[in-house]
Amino acid sequence: MHMTLRLAGGLLALCLAACSGVEITPDPVDGFAAKGYRYYGWRTEPLPQGTRNTDPVYRLDPLIRKHVNNNLQALGYRLDPARAQFNVDYLYAPGLRDGATPEQGSNISPIPTSTINRQIDQASVDNAIALGGVKETANILLQFNDVHSHKAVWEVRLTKIVEDANLADRGKLDDNLKAHLQRAMATLPAVAAQ
């Protein structure tokens, strides 16, 4: 009995860890892997730090660069702007996502009707509130471009519904970005040994 409870608890913990609330959509890596890249650089210079700008991209820029560099270097790629074969770039943009439409809700009818003696349960009310309306999202597009052709050779999109727009805890933001970028870049191939 206790073993079953421990197993169920462990599975629940793994499921909750896997469901991070970030939608990650990577492109196939076949084209990127076929090029045999070894060196990379950043397409743009880092944003200036120390300014009193409240734009979130000024907080995100050094963190994104740090974690992308760490992930690429762990795979054997070398940051060398002079010999770069591909450039790394990212785009951060806030966005909006519609809630569930009535056709997607199993207990919501698009046709107005009334049912006699129907008791509205609180779960249906809570679901209608939670799934309805527009949700704010934070979106990052990480893109690798070939230096010579200037064409994108790989990209990944990260989308997260914003739960706290005023998140000022840099440590939590750093930890979240580290985990999400590691997952996003997990499909990239390691540098082939020569």
Secondary structure, 3 states (H helix, E strand, C coil): CHHHHHHHHHHHHHHHHHCCCEEEEECCCHHHHHHCCCEEEECCCCCCCCCCCCCHHHHHHHHHHHHHHHHHHHCCCEECCCCCCEEEEEEEEEEEEECCCCCCCCCCCCCCCCCCCCCCCHHHHHHHHHHCCEEEEEEEEEEEEECCCCCEEEEEEEEEECCCCCCCCHHHHHHHHHHHHHHHCCCCCCCCCC
